[in-house]
């Protein structure tokens, strides 16, 4: 174990101990570690392949999510967005006395640029654990990512949440492939309680400065946000008012230097902005609320 940690640390792995443990787990079956399998995994990691692609999963919000090679790997900083999206769903009149424009029934969550589905899935998991039914629609332009999301959300829907004993905590999940909100069914438009989107927000010129495991092994469509990093995010903001119910919320991630411009675009779209930060996670996010009717 010490030798493995040393090799990983020498290659620049910041969390070498954690990675060594995960690689050992991936090479172990029935209590026996396969040394050939382990060396293959370690060699691939030292060559720069993302750990998550090697072992087939990424951890986010205390859960493991399937991540296939070539699919965007969810980041730990997204837990800020997950936490804030869930809090808004739970505190809103959506759960309890319905607000204007909010129909009684499942909390309606949409996850755009969904990747492997971990972001919307984690929000749904928190709501399910709190005893609420959830209808989740996840969409991405990459069909490989959508296939991952489908498998992840199918597994989540089958999970035996304690609330189901009381007849609640049920998930209905739908995945679709296409450009942003285009593939969503028309019946969800204007009814969405919480819309989350981890749209790409890295400026094009900054892609080359990202770690090799990201820029060489993740799809640039999931990273490249255009000249200022806000090209896709503006499109998400533009479509949000048509998707959200009155009082519904959009939550997105962004970079610190992009906050002012993104807040201005939220306001121009008629959404009330809130800036969210978490220093421990190194995360910055924005909430945009559609005014109640």
C-alpha positions as CSV (number, residue, x, y, z in Angstrom):
1,X,0.0,0.0,0.0
2,X,2.8,2.5,0.9
3,X,4.6,1.8,-2.3
4,X,1.4,2.3,-4.3
5,X,0.7,5.6,-2.6
6,X,4.3,6.7,-3.3
7,X,4.0,5.9,-7.0
8,X,0.7,7.8,-7.2
9,X,2.0,10.8,-5.3
10,X,5.2,11.0,-7.4
11,X,2.9,11.1,-10.5
12,X,1.2,14.2,-9.0
13,X,-2.0,12.6,-7.6
14,X,-3.0,15.0,-4.8
15,X,-5.2,12.5,-3.0
16,X,-2.8,9.5,-3.4
17,X,-4.0,7.6,-0.3
18,X,-7.6,7.8,-1.4
19,X,-6.8,6.8,-5.0
20,X,-4.7,3.9,-3.8
21,X,-7.6,2.6,-1.7
22,X,-10.0,2.9,-4.6
23,X,-7.7,1.1,-7.1
24,X,-7.1,-1.7,-4.6
25,X,-10.8,-2.1,-4.2
26,X,-11.3,-2.2,-8.0
27,X,-8.6,-5.0,-8.3
28,X,-10.0,-7.1,-5.5
29,X,-12.7,-9.7,-5.6
30,X,-13.9,-12.1,-2.9
31,X,-11.1,-10.7,-0.6
32,X,-8.3,-11.5,-3.1
33,X,-6.4,-8.8,-4.9
34,X,-5.4,-9.6,-8.5
35,X,-1.9,-8.1,-8.9
36,X,-2.1,-8.1,-12.7
37,X,-5.4,-6.2,-12.6
38,X,-4.0,-3.8,-10.0
39,X,-0.8,-3.0,-12.0
40,X,-2.9,-2.5,-15.1
41,X,-5.1,0.1,-13.3
42,X,-2.2,1.8,-11.7
43,X,-0.3,2.1,-15.0
44,X,-3.3,3.6,-16.7
45,X,-3.7,6.1,-13.9
46,X,-0.1,7.0,-14.1
47,X,-0.6,7.6,-17.8
48,X,-3.2,10.2,-16.9
49,X,-6.5,8.4,-17.3
50,X,-9.2,9.7,-14.9
51,X,-9.6,7.5,-11.9
52,X,-13.3,7.5,-12.3
53,X,-13.2,6.2,-15.8
54,X,-10.8,3.4,-14.7
55,X,-13.0,2.1,-11.9
56,X,-16.3,3.0,-13.6
57,X,-17.8,5.3,-10.9
58,X,-17.6,8.6,-9.3
59,X,-18.7,9.6,-5.8
60,X,-20.9,12.6,-5.3
61,X,-23.0,13.5,-2.3
62,X,-22.3,10.2,-0.6
63,X,-23.3,8.0,-3.5
64,X,-21.5,6.2,-6.3
65,X,-22.6,7.0,-9.9
66,X,-21.7,5.1,-13.0
67,X,-19.3,7.0,-15.2
68,X,-18.3,5.5,-18.6
69,X,-15.1,6.4,-20.3
70,X,-15.4,9.7,-22.2
71,X,-18.2,11.0,-20.0
72,X,-17.8,14.1,-17.8
73,X,-16.8,13.3,-14.3
74,X,-19.0,15.0,-11.6
75,X,-17.0,17.3,-9.3
76,X,-17.3,17.5,-5.5
77,X,-18.0,21.2,-5.7
78,X,-21.4,20.4,-7.2
79,X,-22.5,19.4,-3.7
80,X,-23.2,23.1,-3.1
81,X,-25.7,23.2,-6.0
82,X,-27.3,19.9,-4.8
83,X,-27.7,21.2,-1.3
84,X,-29.2,24.5,-2.4
85,X,-31.5,23.0,-4.9
86,X,-32.9,20.5,-2.4
87,X,-33.3,23.2,0.3
88,X,-35.4,25.3,-2.1
89,X,-37.6,22.3,-3.1
90,X,-38.1,21.4,0.6
91,X,-38.8,24.9,1.8
92,X,-41.0,26.0,-1.0
93,X,-44.8,25.7,-0.8
94,X,-44.2,23.1,-3.5
95,X,-43.9,20.6,-0.7
96,X,-46.9,21.2,1.5
97,X,-49.3,23.9,0.5
98,X,-48.9,24.3,-3.3
99,X,-47.9,27.8,-4.4
100,X,-49.4,29.6,-7.4
101,X,-48.6,27.6,-10.5
102,X,-47.5,24.5,-8.6
103,X,-49.6,21.5,-9.0
104,X,-49.9,19.0,-6.1
105,X,-48.0,15.9,-6.7
106,X,-44.3,14.9,-7.3
107,X,-41.6,17.5,-7.1
108,X,-40.7,18.2,-10.8
109,X,-36.9,18.4,-11.3
110,X,-35.1,18.9,-14.6
111,X,-31.4,18.3,-15.0
112,X,-29.9,19.9,-18.2
113,X,-26.4,19.1,-19.4
114,X,-26.9,16.1,-17.1
115,X,-23.8,14.1,-17.9
116,X,-24.0,10.8,-16.0
117,X,-27.2,12.1,-14.1
118,X,-25.5,12.5,-10.8
119,X,-26.5,16.1,-10.2
120,X,-30.3,15.7,-10.7
121,X,-30.1,12.2,-9.2
122,X,-28.5,13.5,-6.0
123,X,-31.2,16.2,-5.6
124,X,-33.8,13.5,-6.2
125,X,-32.2,11.1,-3.7
126,X,-32.4,13.8,-1.0
127,X,-36.0,14.5,-1.7
128,X,-36.9,10.8,-1.8
129,X,-35.1,10.3,1.5
130,X,-37.2,13.1,2.9
131,X,-40.4,11.3,1.9
132,X,-41.3,13.2,-1.3
133,X,-42.2,11.7,-4.7
134,X,-40.0,13.1,-7.5
135,X,-40.5,13.3,-11.3
136,X,-37.0,13.8,-12.8
137,X,-36.2,14.6,-16.5
138,X,-32.5,14.5,-17.4
139,X,-31.1,15.6,-20.8
140,X,-27.7,15.9,-22.4
141,X,-26.4,16.3,-26.0
142,X,-24.1,13.3,-25.5
143,X,-25.9,10.0,-26.0
144,X,-23.1,8.1,-24.1
145,X,-23.7,10.3,-21.1
146,X,-27.4,9.9,-21.4
147,X,-27.0,6.1,-21.4
148,X,-25.0,6.4,-18.1
149,X,-27.7,8.7,-16.7
150,X,-30.4,6.2,-17.6
151,X,-28.6,3.4,-15.8
152,X,-27.9,5.6,-12.7
153,X,-31.5,6.9,-12.4
154,X,-33.0,3.5,-13.0
155,X,-31.0,2.1,-10.1
156,X,-32.0,5.1,-7.9
157,X,-35.7,4.5,-8.8
158,X,-35.4,0.9,-7.6
159,X,-33.6,1.8,-4.3
160,X,-35.8,0.9,-1.3
161,X,-36.1,4.3,0.4
162,X,-37.6,4.0,3.9
163,X,-40.4,6.5,3.0
164,X,-41.8,4.0,0.5
165,X,-43.2,2.0,3.4
166,X,-45.6,4.9,3.9
167,X,-46.4,5.1,0.2
168,X,-44.1,8.1,-0.6
169,X,-40.5,8.5,-1.8
170,X,-41.1,7.3,-5.3
171,X,-39.1,8.3,-8.3
172,X,-40.2,8.5,-11.9
173,X,-37.2,9.3,-14.1
174,X,-36.9,10.0,-17.8
175,X,-33.7,10.6,-19.8
176,X,-33.4,12.1,-23.3
177,X,-30.7,13.1,-25.7
178,X,-30.7,16.5,-27.4
179,X,-29.7,20.1,-27.3
180,X,-30.5,21.6,-23.8
181,X,-34.2,21.6,-23.2
182,X,-35.2,20.7,-26.8
183,X,-35.9,17.0,-26.1
184,X,-38.0,17.6,-23.0
185,X,-41.7,16.7,-23.3
186,X,-44.0,19.7,-23.7
187,X,-46.0,18.9,-20.7
188,X,-43.2,19.8,-18.3
189,X,-42.8,23.3,-19.7
190,X,-44.0,25.9,-17.3
191,X,-44.3,23.3,-14.4
192,X,-40.7,22.8,-13.3
193,X,-40.1,23.3,-9.6
194,X,-36.3,23.0,-9.7
195,X,-34.1,23.2,-12.8
196,X,-30.4,22.3,-12.3
197,X,-27.7,22.6,-14.9
198,X,-24.0,22.1,-14.7
199,X,-23.5,23.7,-18.1
200,X,-19.9,24.1,-19.4
201,X,-18.4,27.3,-18.2
202,X,-14.7,27.1,-18.9
203,X,-13.6,29.8,-21.5
204,X,-12.3,28.2,-24.7
205,X,-8.8,29.5,-24.2
206,X,-8.6,28.1,-20.7
207,X,-9.3,24.5,-21.8
208,X,-5.6,24.0,-22.5
209,X,-4.7,24.9,-18.9
210,X,-7.0,22.2,-17.4
211,X,-5.5,19.0,-16.0
212,X,-4.7,16.5,-18.8
213,X,-7.2,14.0,-17.3
214,X,-10.0,16.5,-18.0
215,X,-8.9,18.1,-21.3
216,X,-7.8,14.8,-22.9
217,X,-10.4,12.4,-21.6
218,X,-13.6,14.3,-21.1
219,X,-15.8,15.6,-23.9
220,X,-15.0,19.3,-24.8
221,X,-18.8,19.8,-25.2
222,X,-19.0,19.3,-21.4
223,X,-16.1,21.8,-20.7
224,X,-16.1,24.5,-23.3
225,X,-18.2,27.5,-22.5
226,X,-17.1,29.6,-25.4
227,X,-15.1,32.8,-25.5
228,X,-16.2,34.0,-22.0
229,X,-17.3,30.7,-20.6
230,X,-21.0,31.8,-20.6
231,X,-22.2,30.9,-24.0
232,X,-24.1,27.8,-23.0
233,X,-25.0,29.2,-19.6
234,X,-26.8,32.1,-21.2
235,X,-28.9,29.7,-23.3
236,X,-29.8,27.8,-20.1
237,X,-30.9,31.1,-18.4
238,X,-32.8,32.2,-21.5
239,X,-34.9,29.0,-21.6
240,X,-35.4,28.8,-17.8
241,X,-38.4,31.2,-17.5
242,X,-40.4,29.0,-20.0
243,X,-39.6,25.8,-18.1
244,X,-40.1,27.0,-14.5
245,X,-43.4,27.4,-12.8
246,X,-44.0,30.7,-11.0
247,X,-41.8,30.6,-8.0
248,X,-39.6,27.9,-9.5
249,X,-35.8,27.9,-9.2
250,X,-32.9,27.6,-11.6
251,X,-29.6,26.6,-10.1
252,X,-26.3,26.7,-12.1
253,X,-22.6,26.6,-11.4
254,X,-20.2,29.3,-12.6
255,X,-16.7,30.7,-12.0
256,X,-16.0,33.5,-9.6
257,X,-15.0,35.9,-12.3
258,X,-18.2,35.2,-14.3
259,X,-20.7,36.0,-11.4
260,X,-21.3,39.6,-12.3
261,X,-22.1,38.9,-16.0
262,X,-24.2,35.8,-15.2
263,X,-26.2,37.7,-12.5
264,X,-26.9,40.4,-15.1
265,X,-28.2,37.8,-17.5
266,X,-30.4,36.3,-14.9
267,X,-31.9,39.7,-14.2
268,X,-32.4,40.4,-17.9
269,X,-34.3,37.1,-18.2
270,X,-36.6,38.2,-15.4
271,X,-35.2,35.8,-12.7
272,X,-34.3,37.0,-9.2
273,X,-30.6,36.1,-8.6
274,X,-28.9,34.8,-5.5
275,X,-25.2,34.2,-5.4
276,X,-24.1,31.0,-3.5
277,X,-20.6,30.1,-2.4
278,X,-18.9,27.4,-0.4
279,X,-15.2,28.1,0.5
280,X,-14.6,24.5,1.7
281,X,-15.8,23.1,-1.7
282,X,-14.3,25.9,-3.7
283,X,-17.7,26.3,-5.3
284,X,-19.7,29.2,-6.8
285,X,-23.3,28.8,-7.9
286,X,-26.2,31.0,-8.8
287,X,-29.9,30.6,-8.1
288,X,-32.5,32.3,-10.3
289,X,-36.1,32.4,-9.1
290,X,-39.0,33.0,-11.4
291,X,-41.3,35.6,-9.7
292,X,-44.5,34.1,-8.3
293,X,-47.6,35.0,-10.4
